[in-house]
Amino acid sequence: MNMAISKKSYEDLKEYWDYQRLLEYNKELLKHRLKNVQRTAFSHYVDVNNEEVFDNIWNKMESEDYESPMPGWIPENIKYRFEWEGEPDNTLKLEKPKGRPVVLRAKTKK
């Protein structure tokens, strides 16, 4: 039975659930990145089996390799969602923006 994480369960096992969600985020991120690789010109010349590549990479990853979830990320798998979270927003990017934000400021006259 796949049920979301209850508030009581999260309060009792906070570290456990935080780590499980970290794993789930990184699995989703790896799958997302493999789909991007599959869409590149490279994949037109080589038959890429994403499941096999995913398993190979995932089994070699260490906990130091994991990235922290983006704010607002909701797992696709309901088992790792909090009961107070809604459905995942498919428009929300898994990737963090690259570079620093640009801030425009008006010139002041002296």
C-alpha positions in Angstrom: 0.0 0.0 0.0 1.6 3.3 -1.1 0.6 6.0 1.3 2.2 9.5 1.9 4.3 10.1 4.9 2.1 11.2 7.9 3.0 14.1 10.1 3.4 11.7 13.1 5.6 9.4 11.2 7.7 12.3 10.0 8.1 13.7 13.5 9.1 10.3 14.9 11.5 9.4 12.1 12.6 12.8 10.7 16.2 11.8 9.8 15.0 8.6 8.1 12.4 10.3 6.0 14.7 13.2 5.1 17.3 10.7 3.9 14.7 8.7 1.9 13.5 11.8 0.2 17.1 12.8 -0.5 17.6 9.4 -2.2 14.4 9.8 -4.2 15.3 13.3 -5.3 18.7 12.1 -6.6 17.1 9.1 -8.4 14.6 11.4 -10.1 17.4 13.9 -11.0 19.6 11.1 -12.5 16.7 9.8 -14.6 16.0 13.4 -15.7 19.6 13.9 -16.7 19.7 10.6 -18.6 16.6 11.6 -20.6 18.5 14.8 -21.5 21.5 12.7 -22.7 19.2 10.5 -24.7 17.9 13.5 -26.6 21.4 14.6 -27.6 23.0 13.8 -30.9 25.1 11.2 -29.1 22.1 8.9 -28.7 21.4 8.9 -32.5 24.6 6.9 -33.0 24.4 4.6 -29.9 21.5 2.7 -28.6 21.2 3.9 -25.0 19.3 1.8 -22.5 18.4 4.3 -19.7 17.5 1.6 -17.2 20.8 -0.2 -17.5 22.8 3.1 -17.5 20.8 4.3 -14.5 21.5 1.1 -12.5 25.2 1.3 -13.3 25.5 4.9 -12.3 23.3 4.7 -9.2 25.2 1.7 -7.9 28.4 3.7 -8.1 27.2 6.8 -6.5 28.3 7.7 -2.9 26.3 9.8 -0.4 28.8 12.6 -1.0 27.6 12.8 -4.6 23.9 13.5 -3.7 22.5 16.9 -4.3 20.0 18.6 -2.0 16.4 18.9 -3.3 15.2 22.2 -4.8 12.8 24.2 -2.6 9.3 23.2 -3.5 10.2 19.8 -4.9 7.6 17.1 -4.5 8.5 13.5 -5.1 6.7 11.7 -8.0 6.4 8.6 -5.9 3.6 9.1 -3.4 5.4 6.9 -0.9 7.9 9.7 -0.3 5.5 12.6 -0.3 4.3 14.2 2.9 0.5 13.9 3.4 0.2 17.7 3.3 1.9 18.0 -0.1 -0.1 18.0 -3.3 0.8 16.5 -6.6 4.2 17.2 -8.1 4.4 20.2 -10.4 5.7 19.0 -13.7 6.8 22.5 -14.6 9.2 22.6 -11.6 12.7 22.0 -12.8 14.8 19.4 -11.0 18.0 21.3 -12.0 19.2 24.2 -9.9 19.7 27.4 -12.0 23.3 27.8 -13.0 25.2 31.0 -12.2 24.3 33.8 -9.9 21.0 35.8 -10.3 21.2 39.0 -12.2 20.1 42.1 -10.3 19.3 45.2 -12.3 19.6 48.5 -10.6 18.7 51.9 -11.9 21.5 54.6 -12.0 21.1 57.4 -9.6 21.8 61.0 -10.7 24.1 63.1 -8.5 
